[in-house]
């Protein structure tokens, strides 16, 4: 089979790149404006990291990242904040991230890669920029598969839903079939049981694994943690522990914060704030703490050997948590890669170039 070589725009710490490599696709380079992602990206994947704004990347520069004779894959998982439900109530069109899909579309138009993929929040489809992106691909002769993917259907232990688009100039393409039924979804307990993680307290780190580190809890939040039930809400607490904002009519519907995970279900979607008890359902099912950085990485399907910072650099929970939460789960990247591998094999088996 002819080789597929990818370039990963908006690569971050390398979740998508890691998955593509695991599927058998070579990734020559990744680009991101966050320079602190360089170590994680290069040390784990062996691909070159370019600290560069995609809007300033020229077609010639991008072409130079590929070698002749390979099928070229261009991946662009643009930052999702402008399209996310978390952005409701503010004018996202003033967000500097908004034009990034247009920049991605321009790079496709000037370099004409054989294969393209993008991944984002499902709400991206509600925006004109997305439909302009798809329309441009169709006008250039790309075959397109696009749909919402529920991550537990592919063995990812979190209830993450993402919009995935695959495009090919070689012929019709689709995502590989689901690998898990609802009765087979990977639960919190199953995901964590593969690792021998030490019991730790809030605000501490394991001596054996410095990424197994948790955020501290205030005295009040510790009381709230102890009153929380797996799968429950702050409505389970004694009234004196309930925050004033949740006592108001406008706050009573926000039950998806200050909660523990359940052992027997997948974890919630990992966000850039997954390490905070008050930021979602991120309480450990049993221990009185929020989940650790390592546990967040596990739910994101990063291998336990994946390093996010140098050994001599202190672990800053906010910075590392952002890298982990922003990443495409490597397992989802592998599913995308498997789809392209199968696609090229099918094309070649039909005798097409």
One Martini backbone bead per residue (centre of mass of N, CA, C, O) as a GRO file, in nm:
protein
  353
    1UNK     BB    1   0.097   0.035   0.020
    2UNK     BB    2   0.068   0.346   0.015
    3UNK     BB    3   0.167   0.614   0.172
    4UNK     BB    4   0.080   0.805   0.462
    5UNK     BB    5   0.107   1.163   0.510
    6UNK     BB    6   0.104   1.391   0.780
    7UNK     BB    7  -0.050   1.703   0.892
    8UNK     BB    8  -0.083   1.886   1.210
    9UNK     BB    9  -0.303   2.103   1.284
   10UNK     BB   10  -0.342   2.199   1.591
   11UNK     BB   11  -0.171   1.976   1.776
   12UNK     BB   12  -0.050   2.025   2.036
   13UNK     BB   13   0.036   1.738   2.225
   14UNK     BB   14  -0.059   1.487   2.010
   15UNK     BB   15  -0.319   1.306   1.990
   16UNK     BB   16  -0.369   1.268   1.687
   17UNK     BB   17  -0.087   1.183   1.605
   18UNK     BB   18  -0.072   0.931   1.781
   19UNK     BB   19  -0.311   0.785   1.643
   20UNK     BB   20  -0.205   0.782   1.354
   21UNK     BB   21   0.050   0.622   1.416
   22UNK     BB   22  -0.099   0.370   1.536
   23UNK     BB   23  -0.231   0.313   1.241
   24UNK     BB   24   0.030   0.384   1.022
   25UNK     BB   25   0.079   0.690   1.013
   26UNK     BB   26   0.268   0.937   0.901
   27UNK     BB   27   0.406   1.225   1.084
   28UNK     BB   28   0.592   1.507   1.007
   29UNK     BB   29   0.393   1.739   1.137
   30UNK     BB   30   0.335   2.015   1.368
   31UNK     BB   31   0.099   2.284   1.456
   32UNK     BB   32   0.144   2.563   1.694
   33UNK     BB   33   0.116   2.843   1.922
   34UNK     BB   34   0.198   2.650   2.159
   35UNK     BB   35   0.514   2.609   2.280
   36UNK     BB   36   0.464   2.401   2.529
   37UNK     BB   37   0.401   2.150   2.322
   38UNK     BB   38   0.672   2.051   2.203
   39UNK     BB   39   0.767   1.827   2.389
   40UNK     BB   40   0.523   1.636   2.371
   41UNK     BB   41   0.518   1.606   2.066
   42UNK     BB   42   0.817   1.509   2.003
   43UNK     BB   43   0.888   1.289   2.231
   44UNK     BB   44   0.633   1.089   2.145
   45UNK     BB   45   0.642   1.105   1.796
   46UNK     BB   46   0.887   1.215   1.604
   47UNK     BB   47   0.786   1.497   1.533
   48UNK     BB   48   0.762   1.808   1.409
   49UNK     BB   49   0.762   2.130   1.561
   50UNK     BB   50   0.560   2.423   1.485
   51UNK     BB   51   0.564   2.755   1.585
   52UNK     BB   52   0.256   2.841   1.430
   53UNK     BB   53   0.046   3.027   1.246
   54UNK     BB   54  -0.180   2.921   1.018
   55UNK     BB   55  -0.240   3.206   0.883
   56UNK     BB   56   0.094   3.216   0.798
   57UNK     BB   57   0.080   2.972   0.616
   58UNK     BB   58   0.209   2.843   0.339
   59UNK     BB   59   0.189   2.635   0.074
   60UNK     BB   60   0.495   2.580   0.047
   61UNK     BB   61   0.548   2.499   0.338
   62UNK     BB   62   0.354   2.261   0.342
   63UNK     BB   63   0.466   2.098   0.104
   64UNK     BB   64   0.756   2.061   0.246
   65UNK     BB   65   0.626   1.836   0.458
   66UNK     BB   66   0.637   1.657   0.213
   67UNK     BB   67   0.659   1.372   0.010
   68UNK     BB   68   0.702   1.218  -0.266
   69UNK     BB   69   0.442   0.963  -0.337
   70UNK     BB   70   0.239   1.041  -0.127
   71UNK     BB   71  -0.025   1.051   0.070
   72UNK     BB   72  -0.196   1.340   0.167
   73UNK     BB   73  -0.253   1.455   0.503
   74UNK     BB   74  -0.488   1.693   0.638
   75UNK     BB   75  -0.503   1.819   0.968
   76UNK     BB   76  -0.783   2.014   1.141
   77UNK     BB   77  -0.822   2.092   1.488
   78UNK     BB   78  -0.974   2.341   1.578
   79UNK     BB   79  -1.053   2.541   1.801
   80UNK     BB   80  -1.374   2.517   1.983
   81UNK     BB   81  -1.479   2.769   2.141
   82UNK     BB   82  -1.663   2.923   1.922
   83UNK     BB   83  -1.863   2.640   1.905
   84UNK     BB   84  -1.942   2.619   2.192
   85UNK     BB   85  -2.169   2.603   2.451
   86UNK     BB   86  -1.976   2.772   2.646
   87UNK     BB   87  -2.025   3.044   2.446
   88UNK     BB   88  -2.281   3.127   2.538
   89UNK     BB   89  -2.347   3.487   2.541
   90UNK     BB   90  -2.122   3.545   2.326
   91UNK     BB   91  -1.918   3.700   2.085
   92UNK     BB   92  -1.746   3.483   1.882
   93UNK     BB   93  -1.660   3.667   1.630
   94UNK     BB   94  -1.421   3.801   1.816
   95UNK     BB   95  -1.268   3.555   1.797
   96UNK     BB   96  -0.950   3.463   1.687
   97UNK     BB   97  -1.044   3.157   1.609
   98UNK     BB   98  -1.261   3.182   1.383
   99UNK     BB   99  -1.069   3.186   1.105
  100UNK     BB  100  -0.930   2.895   1.099
  101UNK     BB  101  -1.108   2.741   0.893
  102UNK     BB  102  -1.035   2.929   0.658
  103UNK     BB  103  -0.732   2.867   0.662
  104UNK     BB  104  -0.762   2.568   0.612
  105UNK     BB  105  -0.912   2.593   0.341
  106UNK     BB  106  -0.686   2.740   0.192
  107UNK     BB  107  -0.469   2.514   0.214
  108UNK     BB  108  -0.627   2.310   0.051
  109UNK     BB  109  -0.657   2.476  -0.213
  110UNK     BB  110  -0.328   2.513  -0.262
  111UNK     BB  111  -0.243   2.183  -0.214
  112UNK     BB  112  -0.423   1.930  -0.259
  113UNK     BB  113  -0.492   1.701  -0.079
  114UNK     BB  114  -0.613   1.380  -0.074
  115UNK     BB  115  -0.647   1.422   0.247
  116UNK     BB  116  -0.902   1.494   0.506
  117UNK     BB  117  -0.931   1.632   0.848
  118UNK     BB  118  -1.183   1.700   1.104
  119UNK     BB  119  -1.235   1.828   1.448
  120UNK     BB  120  -1.525   1.887   1.666
  121UNK     BB  121  -1.782   2.019   1.778
  122UNK     BB  122  -2.108   1.972   1.702
  123UNK     BB  123  -2.175   2.296   1.682
  124UNK     BB  124  -2.022   2.365   1.417
  125UNK     BB  125  -2.282   2.312   1.225
  126UNK     BB  126  -2.418   2.607   1.307
  127UNK     BB  127  -2.198   2.734   1.116
  128UNK     BB  128  -2.094   2.895   0.836
  129UNK     BB  129  -1.795   2.811   0.826
  130UNK     BB  130  -1.850   2.510   0.791
  131UNK     BB  131  -2.019   2.521   0.525
  132UNK     BB  132  -1.795   2.654   0.365
  133UNK     BB  133  -1.594   2.425   0.396
  134UNK     BB  134  -1.762   2.202   0.259
  135UNK     BB  135  -1.819   2.346  -0.008
  136UNK     BB  136  -1.523   2.366  -0.095
  137UNK     BB  137  -1.465   2.065  -0.109
  138UNK     BB  138  -1.678   1.991  -0.323
  139UNK     BB  139  -1.569   2.182  -0.552
  140UNK     BB  140  -1.282   2.006  -0.543
  141UNK     BB  141  -1.376   1.683  -0.530
  142UNK     BB  142  -1.465   1.584  -0.256
  143UNK     BB  143  -1.518   1.326  -0.049
  144UNK     BB  144  -1.774   1.297   0.216
  145UNK     BB  145  -1.756   1.247   0.573
  146UNK     BB  146  -2.010   1.333   0.828
  147UNK     BB  147  -2.021   1.321   1.196
  148UNK     BB  148  -2.125   1.215   1.498
  149UNK     BB  149  -1.916   1.109   1.769
  150UNK     BB  150  -1.931   0.854   2.013
  151UNK     BB  151  -1.676   0.752   2.198
  152UNK     BB  152  -1.778   0.481   2.338
  153UNK     BB  153  -1.809   0.332   2.052
  154UNK     BB  154  -1.459   0.329   2.065
  155UNK     BB  155  -1.343   0.287   2.375
  156UNK     BB  156  -1.394   0.558   2.515
  157UNK     BB  157  -1.395   0.671   2.868
  158UNK     BB  158  -1.608   0.902   2.747
  159UNK     BB  159  -1.882   1.143   2.691
  160UNK     BB  160  -1.783   1.213   2.398
  161UNK     BB  161  -1.867   1.451   2.142
  162UNK     BB  162  -1.786   1.452   1.785
  163UNK     BB  163  -1.701   1.613   1.495
  164UNK     BB  164  -1.643   1.431   1.192
  165UNK     BB  165  -1.417   1.467   0.909
  166UNK     BB  166  -1.395   1.315   0.583
  167UNK     BB  167  -1.162   1.343   0.300
  168UNK     BB  168  -1.157   1.256  -0.065
  169UNK     BB  169  -1.006   1.216  -0.398
  170UNK     BB  170  -1.027   0.889  -0.443
  171UNK     BB  171  -1.312   0.851  -0.285
  172UNK     BB  172  -1.517   0.705  -0.103
  173UNK     BB  173  -1.585   0.765   0.255
  174UNK     BB  174  -1.545   0.621   0.595
  175UNK     BB  175  -1.603   0.526   0.897
  176UNK     BB  176  -1.552   0.304   1.103
  177UNK     BB  177  -1.689   0.084   1.283
  178UNK     BB  178  -1.812   0.014   1.560
  179UNK     BB  179  -1.669  -0.143   1.869
  180UNK     BB  180  -1.912  -0.059   2.071
  181UNK     BB  181  -2.148  -0.125   2.293
  182UNK     BB  182  -2.319  -0.022   2.563
  183UNK     BB  183  -2.233  -0.291   2.725
  184UNK     BB  184  -1.906  -0.213   2.640
  185UNK     BB  185  -1.841   0.021   2.785
  186UNK     BB  186  -1.595   0.209   2.924
  187UNK     BB  187  -1.521   0.249   3.245
  188UNK     BB  188  -1.380   0.392   3.507
  189UNK     BB  189  -1.286   0.130   3.639
  190UNK     BB  190  -1.157  -0.002   3.388
  191UNK     BB  191  -0.956   0.224   3.317
  192UNK     BB  192  -0.805   0.232   3.607
  193UNK     BB  193  -0.737  -0.081   3.652
  194UNK     BB  194  -0.475  -0.079   3.455
  195UNK     BB  195  -0.371   0.090   3.701
  196UNK     BB  196  -0.133   0.160   3.973
  197UNK     BB  197  -0.279   0.380   4.161
  198UNK     BB  198  -0.243   0.580   4.405
  199UNK     BB  199  -0.344   0.702   4.693
  200UNK     BB  200  -0.473   1.036   4.721
  201UNK     BB  201  -0.476   1.367   4.806
  202UNK     BB  202  -0.566   1.666   4.810
  203UNK     BB  203  -0.286   1.843   4.686
  204UNK     BB  204  -0.135   1.591   4.570
  205UNK     BB  205   0.131   1.348   4.496
  206UNK     BB  206   0.282   1.096   4.354
  207UNK     BB  207   0.591   0.939   4.380
  208UNK     BB  208   0.559   0.750   4.115
  209UNK     BB  209   0.361   0.991   3.982
  210UNK     BB  210   0.352   1.328   3.905
  211UNK     BB  211   0.070   1.319   3.737
  212UNK     BB  212  -0.054   1.216   4.010
  213UNK     BB  213  -0.228   1.504   4.045
  214UNK     BB  214  -0.392   1.736   4.267
  215UNK     BB  215  -0.612   1.952   4.368
  216UNK     BB  216  -0.705   2.161   4.591
  217UNK     BB  217  -0.914   2.201   4.886
  218UNK     BB  218  -1.127   2.352   5.050
  219UNK     BB  219  -1.304   2.322   5.327
  220UNK     BB  220  -1.578   2.348   5.184
  221UNK     BB  221  -1.520   2.147   4.947
  222UNK     BB  222  -1.471   1.905   5.127
  223UNK     BB  223  -1.757   1.890   5.238
  224UNK     BB  224  -1.886   1.855   4.962
  225UNK     BB  225  -1.743   1.599   4.882
  226UNK     BB  226  -1.847   1.422   5.125
  227UNK     BB  227  -2.161   1.481   5.023
  228UNK     BB  228  -2.106   1.327   4.769
  229UNK     BB  229  -2.237   1.139   4.495
  230UNK     BB  230  -2.235   0.912   4.270
  231UNK     BB  231  -2.406   1.082   4.016
  232UNK     BB  232  -2.469   1.333   4.148
  233UNK     BB  233  -2.537   1.639   4.329
  234UNK     BB  234  -2.574   1.935   4.507
  235UNK     BB  235  -2.868   1.840   4.597
  236UNK     BB  236  -2.744   1.636   4.826
  237UNK     BB  237  -2.690   1.858   5.008
  238UNK     BB  238  -2.675   2.053   5.247
  239UNK     BB  239  -2.784   2.375   5.249
  240UNK     BB  240  -2.513   2.505   5.374
  241UNK     BB  241  -2.338   2.406   5.103
  242UNK     BB  242  -2.486   2.571   4.909
  243UNK     BB  243  -2.462   2.783   4.672
  244UNK     BB  244  -2.603   3.082   4.607
  245UNK     BB  245  -2.634   3.046   4.292
  246UNK     BB  246  -2.810   2.768   4.332
  247UNK     BB  247  -3.061   2.911   4.479
  248UNK     BB  248  -3.126   3.026   4.226
  249UNK     BB  249  -3.315   2.991   3.950
  250UNK     BB  250  -3.063   3.020   3.746
  251UNK     BB  251  -2.892   2.771   3.911
  252UNK     BB  252  -3.065   2.497   3.933
  253UNK     BB  253  -2.972   2.364   3.643
  254UNK     BB  254  -2.663   2.337   3.752
  255UNK     BB  255  -2.583   1.999   3.808
  256UNK     BB  256  -2.285   1.948   3.648
  257UNK     BB  257  -2.155   2.008   3.934
  258UNK     BB  258  -2.021   1.892   4.198
  259UNK     BB  259  -1.923   1.580   4.117
  260UNK     BB  260  -1.926   1.241   4.095
  261UNK     BB  261  -1.830   0.969   3.968
  262UNK     BB  262  -1.890   0.662   3.814
  263UNK     BB  263  -1.779   0.344   3.793
  264UNK     BB  264  -2.022   0.224   3.575
  265UNK     BB  265  -1.916   0.463   3.388
  266UNK     BB  266  -1.829   0.684   3.196
  267UNK     BB  267  -1.679   0.956   3.171
  268UNK     BB  268  -1.669   1.261   3.131
  269UNK     BB  269  -1.586   1.519   2.965
  270UNK     BB  270  -1.280   1.640   2.888
  271UNK     BB  271  -1.151   1.928   2.998
  272UNK     BB  272  -0.942   2.198   3.086
  273UNK     BB  273  -1.098   2.152   3.397
  274UNK     BB  274  -1.090   1.847   3.522
  275UNK     BB  275  -0.929   1.914   3.807
  276UNK     BB  276  -1.209   2.044   3.901
  277UNK     BB  277  -1.471   1.996   4.107
  278UNK     BB  278  -1.643   2.271   4.009
  279UNK     BB  279  -1.633   2.199   3.670
  280UNK     BB  280  -1.782   1.917   3.726
  281UNK     BB  281  -1.772   1.558   3.698
  282UNK     BB  282  -1.462   1.533   3.882
  283UNK     BB  283  -1.507   1.338   4.099
  284UNK     BB  284  -1.415   1.095   4.274
  285UNK     BB  285  -1.588   0.810   4.355
  286UNK     BB  286  -1.420   0.789   4.653
  287UNK     BB  287  -1.223   0.996   4.675
  288UNK     BB  288  -1.139   1.318   4.830
  289UNK     BB  289  -1.135   1.424   4.505
  290UNK     BB  290  -1.013   1.505   4.227
  291UNK     BB  291  -0.891   1.435   3.952
  292UNK     BB  292  -0.612   1.363   3.791
  293UNK     BB  293  -0.401   1.402   3.541
  294UNK     BB  294  -0.369   1.103   3.479
  295UNK     BB  295  -0.671   1.034   3.467
  296UNK     BB  296  -0.734   1.224   3.235
  297UNK     BB  297  -0.540   1.083   3.034
  298UNK     BB  298  -0.685   0.811   3.041
  299UNK     BB  299  -0.964   0.919   2.936
  300UNK     BB  300  -0.797   1.019   2.668
  301UNK     BB  301  -0.594   0.768   2.589
  302UNK     BB  302  -0.326   0.796   2.702
  303UNK     BB  303  -0.042   0.674   2.752
  304UNK     BB  304   0.158   0.625   3.037
  305UNK     BB  305   0.429   0.733   2.873
  306UNK     BB  306   0.325   1.007   2.835
  307UNK     BB  307   0.481   1.323   2.795
  308UNK     BB  308   0.431   1.678   2.887
  309UNK     BB  309   0.704   1.716   3.053
  310UNK     BB  310   0.982   1.774   3.183
  311UNK     BB  311   1.155   1.647   3.451
  312UNK     BB  312   1.263   1.956   3.546
  313UNK     BB  313   0.957   2.036   3.550
  314UNK     BB  314   0.708   2.160   3.697
  315UNK     BB  315   0.380   2.082   3.790
  316UNK     BB  316   0.119   2.244   3.622
  317UNK     BB  317  -0.203   2.195   3.631
  318UNK     BB  318  -0.318   2.400   3.425
  319UNK     BB  319  -0.125   2.343   3.183
  320UNK     BB  320  -0.156   2.033   3.162
  321UNK     BB  321  -0.466   2.021   3.158
  322UNK     BB  322  -0.496   2.172   2.890
  323UNK     BB  323  -0.349   1.971   2.709
  324UNK     BB  324  -0.532   1.731   2.769
  325UNK     BB  325  -0.821   1.860   2.715
  326UNK     BB  326  -0.751   1.961   2.410
  327UNK     BB  327  -0.725   1.687   2.310
  328UNK     BB  328  -0.721   1.434   2.105
  329UNK     BB  329  -0.798   1.128   2.129
  330UNK     BB  330  -0.597   0.882   2.028
  331UNK     BB  331  -0.821   0.678   1.963
  332UNK     BB  332  -0.963   0.862   1.758
  333UNK     BB  333  -0.718   0.894   1.575
  334UNK     BB  334  -0.704   0.592   1.503
  335UNK     BB  335  -0.979   0.571   1.371
  336UNK     BB  336  -0.915   0.771   1.150
  337UNK     BB  337  -0.668   0.621   1.040
  338UNK     BB  338  -0.808   0.352   0.973
  339UNK     BB  339  -0.996   0.477   0.761
  340UNK     BB  340  -0.768   0.559   0.563
  341UNK     BB  341  -0.636   0.287   0.527
  342UNK     BB  342  -0.887   0.140   0.416
  343UNK     BB  343  -0.937   0.328   0.180
  344UNK     BB  344  -0.671   0.283   0.023
  345UNK     BB  345  -0.697  -0.022  -0.006
  346UNK     BB  346  -0.961  -0.017  -0.168
  347UNK     BB  347  -0.857   0.150  -0.402
  348UNK     BB  348  -0.623  -0.045  -0.484
  349UNK     BB  349  -0.805  -0.304  -0.525
  350UNK     BB  350  -0.946  -0.140  -0.780
  351UNK     BB  351  -0.700   0.002  -0.947
  352UNK     BB  352  -0.653   0.272  -0.823
  353UNK     BB  353  -0.455   0.560  -0.753
   0.00000   0.00000   0.00000
